[in-house]
Amino acid sequence: MFEGYHQPQHHVAMRDGLPVALRPTLLEEAESDWRSHPRYAGKARFFMNIHRQLIDGSAQLAGALEQLRDAPESEVKDHLRG
């Protein structure tokens, strides 16, 4: 866990708007232990993989945008003209 994990913006069980029906499905174990938990399969694994892909994709996008921001304008225009 990281410092501040138990603040509402980081801890899913403390967030406003979490449907009451979802609360019993939250795992009490640390994320590193989820893979061995019997309820971590099927849909849970699927959505964790989707979440990981979104995080990775956003990191790639941020890196590409930083490169674009730092590139000379003429280079960007030439690249866009293809």
C-alpha positions in Angstrom: 0.0 0.0 0.0 1.1 3.6 -0.4 0.8 6.6 1.8 -2.7 8.0 1.5 -4.2 4.8 0.3 -7.0 5.1 2.8 -8.1 8.4 1.5 -11.5 8.3 -0.4 -9.9 9.2 -3.7 -7.7 6.1 -3.6 -9.7 3.5 -1.6 -12.7 2.1 -3.5 -14.6 1.1 -0.3 -14.5 4.7 0.9 -15.7 6.3 -2.3 -19.1 7.9 -2.6 -21.4 6.3 -5.0 -20.3 2.7 -4.6 -23.5 0.7 -5.0 -24.5 -1.1 -1.8 -24.7 -4.4 -3.8 -21.0 -4.1 -4.7 -19.6 -3.7 -1.2 -19.9 -7.4 -0.2 -17.9 -8.3 -3.3 -14.8 -6.3 -2.4 -11.8 -8.4 -1.4 -10.3 -7.6 2.0 -6.9 -8.9 1.0 -4.1 -6.8 -0.4 -4.1 -6.6 -4.2 -1.0 -8.7 -4.4 -2.9 -11.6 -2.8 -6.0 -11.4 -5.1 -4.8 -13.9 -7.7 -4.9 -16.7 -5.1 -8.4 -15.7 -3.9 -11.3 -18.0 -5.1 -13.5 -14.9 -6.0 -10.7 -13.4 -8.2 -11.6 -15.2 -11.4 -13.8 -14.7 -14.4 -15.2 -11.2 -14.5 -13.0 -9.9 -11.7 -9.8 -10.9 -13.6 -11.3 -9.7 -16.9 -12.0 -6.2 -15.5 -8.7 -6.0 -13.7 -7.0 -6.7 -17.1 -9.1 -4.0 -18.8 -8.2 -1.6 -16.0 -4.5 -2.4 -16.5 -4.8 -1.9 -20.2 -6.5 1.5 -19.7 -3.7 2.6 -17.3 -1.0 1.4 -19.7 -2.7 3.1 -22.7 -3.1 6.4 -20.8 0.6 6.3 -19.9 1.5 5.7 -23.6 -0.8 8.5 -24.7 0.8 10.9 -22.1 4.3 10.0 -23.3 3.3 10.6 -27.0 1.7 13.9 -26.1 4.8 15.0 -24.3 6.9 14.2 -27.3 4.5 16.0 -29.6 4.6 19.0 -27.3 8.4 19.1 -27.3 8.8 18.6 -31.0 9.5 21.5 -33.3 6.3 22.8 -35.0 7.7 22.3 -38.5 8.5 18.6 -37.7 4.9 18.0 -36.5 3.4 19.7 -39.6 5.7 17.6 -41.9 4.7 14.4 -40.1 0.9 15.3 -40.3 1.2 15.9 -44.0 2.6 12.4 -44.4 
